[in-house]
Amino acid sequence: MRLFMSGKSPEEEEAESKKSLNLRINIFFFSTFIIFCVVIVRLAYIQFVWPQTLTESEANQNTKNIPLPPDRGNILDATGIKLAYSKPAESLYITLQKDYSKKTDIGKKNRPEAEKMAEQMASVFKRLRNPNTLPMTKDEIIDAMDLESKKDNGYLPRRIEIDLNQKEIQYFMEHKSEFPGIEIIEETIRQYDPDTVAVQTVGYIKSFKRTESLKAYNIARQESNDGTKPDETYTRDELVGFDGIELSFQDELRGKNGYKVTAISPGNIPEEVLDIVPPVKGNDVWLTINKEVQLKSEQAIKDQLDWLHTHSVSGKTHPEAVTGYAVAMEVDTGNVVAMASIPDYDTNIWKTGWASTDDFKKLNDNYQNGAITPLISGKSKHKFDSAVLLGSTIKPLSVLIGLNEKLFTTTTTYNDTGVTYFGKEQKPVRNSGGHPYGSFKTPADAIEKSSNVFMVDMVGNSLYKKYGNEGVNKWDRYMKEFGLGVSTGIDLPREYLGTIDYRPAEGKKNTIGSPQAALVYASFGQGGKYTPLQLAQYTATLANDGERIKPKIVSKITDASGKVVQQSKREVLNTIKLDPSYWKLVRKGMNTKIETAFAGFPYDFARKTGTSQQDAGRDGLIDNGVFIAYAPRNHPKLAVAVVIPEGGFGANSAAPVARKIFDAYDWEYGLDGVPKKQLQNQNAVDEAGKGNDQARSKK
């Protein structure tokens, strides 16, 4: 029947069936081959084109980068002595292994486990902590554990306690199974030279979590939250600079973070460390500060304050003189070899990233650098800070202004009667003590004798007559050219620019009075308050015949291997071009008599004392001691500025400090280029050699 219907024999139908089967098999294998080729090409594309994209995608979805803070670099003095360095310390951390949050049912169920751990830890700390250290309480430990993940993501380790002692380390290592997720991690604490060397200049550190008040870390806080830069991300407990060199060179000192690439569960719990990128140690910062010169400068201020409390100056002792400031700056390089702010304190109270409330109260605002930041540095009895009126130290500049404005010449004579008058009301201005100095052969005599009346008649009044109200602006431009009222350029934070009394603040009346009065009082140093560093730069500018140099506080930066990665250079901020004869006259005039303080000083040097009067309310006008000098006079090497608030006459209060600073520098470096300690050592060798020769000749 089948044959009849198809018209084909069985053999023919079988042959066609086999042919169809072979075709289907060939199509199947060809399709398989094509699919296989597509898969191979796709895998190759993924392997060579998409790896970075897929890795990032995996990291975002399944892994997290947990920062590993680097070792902080050292801060060294000019000779290589470590003023700040990092010391290894063992700390207790915990990484949450479960959900302990009160907001979830599972967390509520697990919560008692966490509280029990905290209670056990508190018991251990109470038993094993060092006697002089308060142990953590249970509540403090629970807060540090951050069970609600308010401070850190759930997968990040939480620091419980830093700087464990050996007994604590041993206990937690032996009982690790009782505290799921704990680990002992080696990190660092900051150590500072116990001799308290330039502590306010070096600065101090805080934990990153305690830097909310600093705008400098705003971007870092944002980046730490989003985790986009794992090698720069800060941890909450990382030690960071908060003031001084520690802050201004934070990036160099910090180095680069490492991080652990960690697999994270859907519940935000770490499961496995997939990779570790090690941190890079921070660089070392070398200061221009010389420890020996710095310590002698600090001691000189302390000794002078003690002396003022017990010895009469201007007919009385000065027990209210309790603060002092000094800056010594090399004239040719700009290197700041000493920057003293007294009282100071032991910076090691910050070594773990925070200071106790009791320690902080003891500071009494002395943690700020009074040489550059007076408004929040230590205060004297009448709340005078280190930015005092310049007094007679302004007079070399006053004379330069008068000469350059053609108000008089280098040969102008003048008769000083001890008093002069200005304005419609003929207000009197007198010399100190009302002394008449008589005939001046040149304006240099007015500087040497410190004549107020010359400055009023020949500079203040004359400048007003020439320019009228615009005279104040003219004066202001000169001040700023010499660094008074502008930044010195120092690489330190929180530099104060000064109080400009001769120019009213916007919307306010002039604090002195009329523009004429402002110029009159400013001409003899009663018109602007400036910092000791500004005074030192001003003095160096006088010594450099108008070159204003940026004060250098850092000489170089080296990496962990000692290679220099940054070298500081001499930098001229601006140059005041005046007739050379003007500089010569001023250099000659800076010759104030101070025989007692500088008795036996082996160098001819330029100097100017200053006694600025400041209103102390009910106690009337109080004298601040100010002194500037550079040495040697004709080949200047070092400029020094000293301020002793409420110390009386500058010649008696500030000048003795400057003398000791010059001596200290001469010993270490040599004001003539030959260190005196080197000469003494050589003399000792020579004497020893002579002794040996004599002994041999006797034999």
Secondary structure, DSSP 8 states (H G I E B T S, - for coil): -HHHHH---HHHHHHHHHHHHHHHHHHHHHHHHHHHHHHHHHHHHHHHHSHHHHHHHHHHHHEEEEEE------EE-TTS-EEEEEEEEEEEEE---S---TTSHHHHHHHHHHHHHHHHHHHHHHHHS-TTS----HHHHHHHHTTT-SSS-TTS-EEEESS--HHHHHHHHHTGGGSTTEEEEEEEEEEE-TT--SHHHH--EEEGGG-TT-GGGHHHHHHHHHTS-TTT---TT-EEE-SHHHHHTHHHHH-B-EEEEEEE-TTS-EEEEEEEE--B---EEEES--HHHHHHHHHHHHHHHHHHHHS-BTTB--TT---EEEEEEETTT-BEEEEEEES---GGGGTTS---HHHHHHHTTTTS-TTT-GGGS---TT---S-EE-GGGGHHHHHHHHHHTTSS-TT--EEE-SEEEETTTTEEEE-GGG---EEESSHHHHHHHT-HHHIIIIIIHHHHHHHGGGHHHHHHHHHHHTTSSS----S-SS----EETTS--TTS--SS-SHHHHHHHHHTT-SEEE-HHHHHHHHHHHHTTTEEE--BSEEEEE-TTS-EEEE----EEEE----HHHHHHHHHH-B---TTTTTT--S--EEEEEEEEEE-GGG-EEEEEEEEEEESSSS--EEEEEEETT---HHHHTHHHHHHHHHHHHHHT-TTSS-HHHHHHHHHHHHHHHHHHHHHHH-
